[in-house]
Amino acid sequence: MTDHRTFALGDFVLQSGMTLRGAQLAYTTYGTLSPARDNVVLYPTSYSAQHHDTEWLIAPGRVLDPTRWFVVIPNQFANGLSTSPSNVGAPHARGRWPDVSYLDNVTAQHRLLTEELGVERIALVYGWSMGGQQAYHWGALFPEMVERICVVCGSARTAPHNRVFIEGVRAALTADAAYRDGWFHETPLRGLRAMGRVYAGWALSQTFYREEMWRGLGYASLEDFLVSNWEGNYLRRNAGDLLAQLWTWQQGDISMNARYRGDLRRALGSIRAKALVMPGETDLYFQVADNAREVPHMPYARLKPIPSAWGHRAGNPVQNPEDERFIATAVAELLAS
């Protein structure tokens, strides 16, 4: 695990009108900032992930090469490293965690870059899943600062079907008896395991399971895969953090702010960055059809689906070299443009 630093935001006023007292943003950097400060790649985190879960993508020869780029990973609020339900004190503890939006995350990240790192231009905002939604927000909220965005299995607005999927995950987690009065009094072991099994059916495609592709990952049976991979993945996280991030994801919308007032087309049209939008062809909740409705309203955008049977996980191909090569080639072309 790479060590991280924290940026003190102070009393941070949220989009909801609440104030997150003593807020902190955890972050880490890779590579060297150029003298001209023009080689910055911002890489926001995805659902339940912390920077060490996604930093595998940063290495010579991989998608984000730190010998050329200065890569910054800001950990989103509620991921357990930045200010989160699991580490916050009064008055936000025990069921009083405020609603935190993508706008809040991106505003905090903007302060990190400008106040702490002295960065005024971003060469690329790259993100997968919730990270991709943050990349979309960066393009719409700070169009003068962002040169390129790459959205991998993400969307500008969380689609209705995606919201229903999130409802199922939330219901599985909060059905545990440990969830009372709006917070988890104990670790909800049953809820976390149920959440993992629900998620497993959505994150990977029907083809993935039909062809038993989990065998190539070293699992002896489907049950072995569900217990060791999916249950195990969420058992290592704090349930309150997971629940808080679900709210952020479910309410995702680049136009839901004072600037755009719900006008998604206008928000998309304001993105001046060169944009590469890469959905997974078999993604069950960030679908190609949703991105296909967004991209025509963006002046410099390209839609390039990932031809993969890995569903949503095509966008995080840590165990899938073929999809990684596809993404790496596309991102290299974007960065060279």
N, C-alpha and C positions, 0 to 999 in steps of 0.2 A: 504494500500500500504506500503510495506516494504521500509524503507529508503535505499538509495543507496549511495555508495561512488564513487569517480572518480579517475582514474589513469591517470596522465598526460603523454602522449606519446611524447609530443613535436612536432617538425616538422617531420611528419611521411611519409616516402617515400613509395608510393603505387606501386603495380605491374605494373600499367600502365605507370609509369615513372613520374607521377605527385606527388606533395607533398601536403599532407593535413596539413595545417598550424595549430599549436596549438591543435593537435588532443587529444581527451580525450575518455577514455573507462569507461563507467558507469558499476558498478558491485555491487553485494551484496552477502553475504555469510550466510550460515545456518549451525548450529552445531559447533563442536570444532575440530580444527586441532590436530591430535594426536602428541605426542612427537616425534614419528618416521616420521611424515609427510607422512604417507602411506595410509591415508583414504580419499583422495581427489576424489570427483566426480565433473566433469565439465559438466554443463548443459546449452549449448548455446540456444539463443532464436530463435523462429520461425518467419515466415513472419508476419509483423505488430505487433508482440507481444513485450511487455516489461516484465521485470522480474516478476512484480506483476500479470501478466496474466497467468503465468505458475507455480508460486510457490505453487499452491494448491497441486501439486504432491509431495511436500516435507513436510512430517509429519510422526509421528510414526504410523506404520501400512500401510503407503502408499508406492508407488514405491521407493521413495528415503527417507530413514529414517535418520533424522539429529541426532538422538541419537547414531548412529553408524558411519555415514559418514559426512565429511566436504564438503558441497555442495557449489559450486561457480557458480553463474549465471552471465556471462558477456553479456551485452546488445550489440547486433551487431551494427555496424555502420549504421546510417540512420534510427534507430528505434525511434528517438526522445529524447533519453536520452544520449547515446553516441553521438559523433559528427555526425551531421545530417544536411540535407538541411534546416530544420526548426530552427536550432539554430546556424548555422555557420555564420560567418561574411565574410567580404571581404578577399580574392578575390573570394571565392567560392560561394557566394550568387547569387541569381537571374540568374539561368541558367548556372552557372559555377561549379556545383557540379561535382567532378571527378568520374570516374568509380571506384568503390570499389569492389574487388573480395573476394571470400571466403579465398583465401590465405592471403589477407590483414587482414581480421578479425582474422584468426587463428594466424597469426604472432603477432598481437597486444595482443591476449589472452595469447600467450606464454610469452610475456614480462610481462604481469600482474602477471602470476603465478610465474615466476622465479625471477623477480626483486622486486615485491611488496610483494608477499606472501611467497617467499622462498621455492617454491615447485619444486621438480625435478622429481617426479613420479606421475602419475595419475592412480588411481585404475580403473576409468571408465569415458569415455566421453559418455554421454547420450543425445540424441537429437531427436526431432520430426520434420519432414518436413525440413525446411531450417536448423533447428538445427541438424537434422540427416545428412544432407549434410556436415555440419561443422564437425560432428563426423567422417565421412569418411575422410575428409581432415586431421584431427588430426592424424588418423591412418597412413596415407600415408606420411605426412610431418614430423612427429616426432615419428617414429615407436619405437625408443629406450625409449621413455618417457611414452608411453601409454600401460597399461596392458590389458584393455578391451575397446571395443566400443559397444554401442547399438544404432543401426540405426532404428528408428521407422518411417515408411512411408517416406523414403528418398532414395537417390540414389547417386552413386559415380559420375555419369555424368547425367546432366539434359537431359532427353530423347527428341527426336524430337517432339513427340506429346505433351509432357509437355511444350515445348517451344511455340508450337502453342496456347495452353491454355493461357499461359502468354501473348501472343500477343493480345488475345481477351480482357483480363482484362485491359491491357495497353490502347488499343484502346477505350474502354468504358470510362476510366478515362480522357484521353487526348482529347476526342471529345468535352468536355465542352469548352465553349467560354472563360472561365477563363484562359485556357492554350494558351499562346501566346509567341512566341520568345523563346521557350524552357523552360518556367517556368510558374507557376500558379500566376497570378496577383491578383486574389481573390480566396476565398474558392470555389472550384468547386462543389457546392451542387448536381447538376444534375449528374455530372461525378461520384461522390462518391456513389450516390444512384444506378446509373447504374452498377457501378463496383460491388457493393454488390449483385445485382440480378444476374449478370453473374456468380459471384463466387459461389452463392448458388446452381446453377445447376451442378457444378463440385465437390464441396467439400463433397457432400453426394450422396448416391447411388439412383438408380431408385427404389429399394425396400424400402428405407427410405421414399420416397415420396408416393409410391404406398400404403404402409401400414399406411400412415399418422402418422408416428412416432413422428412428431413434436407436436402432441397433448399431448404426455407424458412429454413434456418440458414446458407445461403450456400455449400454444398458442391456441387461439380460432379458427383460420382459417389459411389457407396457406398464405393469404395476411398478416395477423398479424405476422406470422413467418418471412416473407420476409422483412417487414418494420422494425419490432422491433429488430430482430436478425441480419439480414444481412446488411440492410441499416444502422442501428444504429451502428453496429460494425465499419464500415469504416468512418462514419461521425465523430467519435471521434478522428480520426487520421489526420495528415497533409498529404496532397496529394503529395507534393514533396518528403516526406520521403517514402511513399508507392511506388512511381515511381522509386526511387533510389534502393530500395530493390528488385524490379522486375528485374532490370538489374543484380544484384548479383546472384539472383536465376537462371535466364535464362542462364547465362554464366557458371554455375557450372560444374566443371570438375576437379577431383583430379589429372589428368595428365597434365593439361594445365599450365605448369610452366617450369622453366629452368632445374629442376631435371629430369622430365620424358618426356618432349618434345612431349606430346600428346600420349604417349604409355600407354593406359589405362590398358592393361593387366599387364604391368610391375609395374605400380603404385599400382594396386590391390595386386599383388604378394609381394609387399614390406611391406604390413600391417602385422606386427608380433603380434598384439593384438588378443586376443580371441574376436571374433566378433559375435554378435547376430543381425541378420538383420530381422526385422519384418515389412513387408508390410501389408497393409490392403487388404483382399481378394477382396473387392469391390471398392478400391481406383481407381479413374478414371484417375489420372495423374501420380502418383508414383505407377506404376503397379508391381505386383508380377513377371511378365515375365521379367522386366528390372533387378530386383534384382537377378532372377534366372540365368541371364547371367553373373552377377558380382561375385557371391559367389564362384563358382568353381575355380576362380583364386586366392582366398584368402586362405592361408594355414590353418587358424584356425577359419573358419567361419561356422555359422549355419544359415540356412534359416528357419524361423518359421512364416508363415503368420498368421495374426489375423483373425479368422473366424467371420466376422461381417458384418452387413448391413449398418454400419455407414460411409462407404466410407473412405475418407481421415481422417475424424474426429474420426475414430476408434483409431487413434494414440494419440488423445488428449481427453480422455474420462472423462472430468470433469462432465458430466451429464449422464454417461454411466457406471455403476458399473461393469457390466459383462466384458466389454473389459478392464477395469482397473485391475480387478482380473487376467485376462489372462496375461496382461503385467507384473504385479507385480510378479506373479509366475515365469515367464520366466527370469526376471531381477534378482530375488533372486537366481535362479539357476546359472546364470552367475556370480554373485558376490561371490557365494560360491565355484566356481570352482577354 
